[in-house]
Amino acid sequence: MERFNYEINMRVLVPFRRLINYMERRGLLDKDTPAHVCAFSALAQPLVQYGCDLLLAAWNEHSRAGVRSRGRQLPGSGGVPSERMRMYPHPGGQLRLPQGLDGVEEYEHVSCEGLPRMSEALKADACHCPGGGRRQRRHSHIAYIMGDVEHAWIRLQRSSFSHFAHAYSVYLSYYI
């Protein structure tokens, strides 16, 4: 896991660290202002998810060396992870979440009610708190402001932050 966490940090989170520094230097983002953090988080989430999805796909298709123990390779180790998963499925099956559970809505409910620092900003965002199709409306507004996630991700990777900064300003001024 340590290696994969390193990959997430280097391939997904480092561009966001650069983006945060860029926005703070220009006075656009104040990490102590809940509305700023909320707007940044709302716009960054689809990009982080896209970056993690790309990393997961690449990780599952790369070949890795087998694990050695006492001078010999352990059986079933090494190879391409996606092929190994097909050849050696998890013996106990996968745990299932309760039917009908909406994890995002559960998180947003706790965020709106239980996090004192964020509660004020999240409650002010009419599209954030669960219920009444607000989350879907919020996602469609973010998609409208950000445009195509793949192109937004490419701009972020190239340290071209002006598109995100503009989308952030629009989101902040209209939705919070």
C-alpha positions in Angstrom: 0.0 0.0 0.0 2.8 2.4 0.7 3.9 2.4 -2.9 0.4 2.9 -4.2 -0.1 5.8 -1.7 3.1 7.3 -3.0 1.8 7.0 -6.6 -1.5 8.8 -5.6 0.5 11.6 -4.0 2.8 12.0 -6.9 0.4 11.5 -9.8 -2.8 12.9 -8.5 -2.3 15.1 -5.4 0.9 17.0 -6.3 -0.8 19.0 -9.1 -3.5 20.0 -6.6 -0.8 21.2 -4.2 0.6 23.3 -7.0 -2.9 24.6 -7.8 -3.5 25.5 -4.1 -0.2 27.4 -4.0 -1.0 29.2 -7.2 -4.5 30.3 -6.0 -3.2 31.4 -2.5 -0.4 33.5 -4.1 -3.0 35.3 -6.2 -5.3 35.9 -3.3 -8.1 33.7 -4.7 -8.1 31.0 -2.0 -8.0 31.4 1.7 -7.9 28.0 3.5 -9.3 29.6 6.6 -12.5 30.7 4.8 -15.0 27.8 4.8 -16.7 29.1 1.6 -13.4 29.0 -0.3 -12.6 25.5 0.9 -16.1 24.3 0.0 -15.9 25.8 -3.5 -12.4 24.4 -4.1 -13.4 21.0 -2.9 -16.6 20.9 -5.0 -14.6 21.6 -8.2 -11.6 19.5 -7.4 -13.5 16.3 -6.5 -14.3 15.3 -10.1 -10.7 15.9 -11.1 -9.3 13.9 -8.2 -11.6 11.1 -9.0 -10.6 11.2 -12.7 -6.9 11.1 -11.7 -7.4 8.2 -9.3 -9.4 6.3 -12.0 -6.5 6.7 -14.5 -4.0 5.6 -11.9 -6.1 2.6 -11.0 -6.4 1.5 -14.6 -2.6 1.9 -15.2 -1.8 0.1 -11.9 -3.9 -2.9 -12.7 -2.3 -3.3 -16.2 1.4 -3.0 -15.3 3.6 -6.1 -14.6 5.3 -6.4 -11.3 8.0 -8.7 -10.1 7.2 -11.7 -7.9 7.8 -11.6 -4.1 10.9 -13.5 -3.0 11.1 -15.3 0.3 14.1 -17.3 1.4 15.7 -17.3 -2.0 12.6 -18.4 -4.0 9.6 -16.7 -5.6 6.4 -17.1 -3.7 3.7 -18.8 -5.8 0.9 -16.6 -7.1 3.0 -13.4 -6.6 4.1 -11.1 -9.4 2.5 -10.6 -12.8 -0.2 -8.2 -14.0 -2.7 -7.4 -11.2 -5.8 -7.5 -13.4 -4.7 -10.9 -14.7 -4.0 -12.2 -11.2 -7.4 -11.1 -10.0 -9.0 -13.2 -12.8 -6.8 -16.2 -12.1 -6.9 -16.0 -8.3 -10.2 -14.4 -7.2 -10.6 -13.4 -3.6 -11.6 -16.6 -1.8 -14.2 -15.2 0.5 -16.0 -13.0 -2.0 -16.3 -9.3 -1.6 -18.2 -7.6 1.2 -21.3 -5.8 0.1 -22.6 -2.5 1.3 -26.2 -2.5 2.5 -28.6 -2.2 -0.4 -29.8 1.4 -1.0 -26.9 3.0 0.9 -25.9 6.3 -0.7 -22.4 6.9 0.6 -22.1 10.4 -0.8 -25.4 11.5 0.7 -24.3 10.0 4.1 -21.1 12.0 3.9 -22.8 15.2 2.9 -25.3 14.7 5.8 -22.5 14.4 8.3 -20.7 17.4 6.7 -23.7 19.6 6.9 -24.6 18.7 10.4 -21.4 17.6 12.2 -18.3 19.5 11.0 -18.3 22.9 12.8 -15.7 24.5 10.5 -17.5 23.5 7.3 -21.2 23.6 8.4 -21.7 27.3 7.7 -20.3 27.1 4.1 -21.9 23.8 3.3 -25.4 25.0 4.5 -25.0 28.2 2.4 -24.4 26.1 -0.7 -28.0 25.3 -1.8 -26.8 22.5 -4.0 -24.7 20.7 -1.5 -26.8 19.2 1.4 -28.7 16.0 0.6 -32.3 15.8 -0.5 -34.5 17.1 -3.3 -32.0 16.3 -6.1 -29.6 19.0 -4.9 -26.5 16.9 -5.3 -27.4 16.0 -9.0 -28.1 19.7 -9.6 -24.7 20.6 -8.1 -22.9 18.0 -10.2 -24.5 19.3 -13.4 -23.5 22.9 -12.4 -20.0 21.8 -11.8 -19.9 20.0 -15.2 -21.2 23.1 -16.9 -18.6 25.4 -15.2 -15.6 23.0 -15.5 -16.4 21.6 -18.9 -14.9 18.3 -19.9 -13.1 16.6 -17.0 -10.5 15.0 -19.2 -9.4 18.4 -20.7 -9.5 20.0 -17.2 -7.3 17.2 -15.9 -4.8 17.7 -18.8 -4.7 21.5 -18.1 -4.1 20.8 -14.4 -1.2 18.3 -15.3 0.4 21.0 -17.4 0.2 23.6 -14.6 -2.3 25.6 -16.5 -4.4 26.8 -13.6 -6.3 29.8 -15.1 -9.3 27.6 -16.2 -9.7 26.1 -12.8 -9.3 29.5 -11.1 -12.0 31.0 -13.4 -14.4 28.0 -12.7 -13.7 28.5 -8.9 -14.5 32.2 -9.1 -17.8 31.4 -10.9 -18.8 28.7 -8.5 -17.9 30.9 -5.5 -19.9 33.9 -6.8 -23.0 32.1 -8.0 -23.4 29.0 -5.8 -22.2 30.0 -2.3 
